[in-house]
Amino acid sequence: MDDFIRVYELLGFQVCETSDLDPDVVKIAIYLDRDSLPSHVARQTRRGTWKSKLGIRGKDIEHDSLELLEGDEQDEYGQVSKLMKKRRYESEDVDE
């Protein structure tokens, strides 16, 4: 997991404590599966919802909470383990 976190740190992210909406930052949530391996990442939109790519074809979905994807069944992504944030730039999320 530490190597996974370092990759996001190289992209400008830093660990944060809350998933509360902050319009000045982009937040991501990293899910770990039951084997403690990274299984999924969701990104917070400007409206406070979360976006994810699901499945092999990478279909985008939008969900209101991080908990909606949590669980240990085959179609679930484990548990949110880390929240990270970085400064949001004007050009990001223009479609949201």
BELGIQUI-V425333 format. One record per backbone hydrogen bond with DSSP energy under -1.0 kcal/mol. NH is the residue of the N-H (numbers start at 1). CO is the residue of the C=O. If there is no record, write none. Layout:
NH;CO
NH;CO
This chain:
5;1
6;2
7;3
8;4
9;5
10;6
12;9
13;8
14;85
16;83
25;22
26;86
28;84
29;42
30;82
31;40
32;79
33;37
36;33
39;31
40;31
42;29
43;51
44;27
45;49
48;45
50;63
51;43
52;61
54;59
58;55
59;54
61;52
63;50
69;66
70;67
71;78
76;73
77;69
78;71
79;32
81;30
82;30
84;28
85;14
86;26
88;24
92;89
96;93
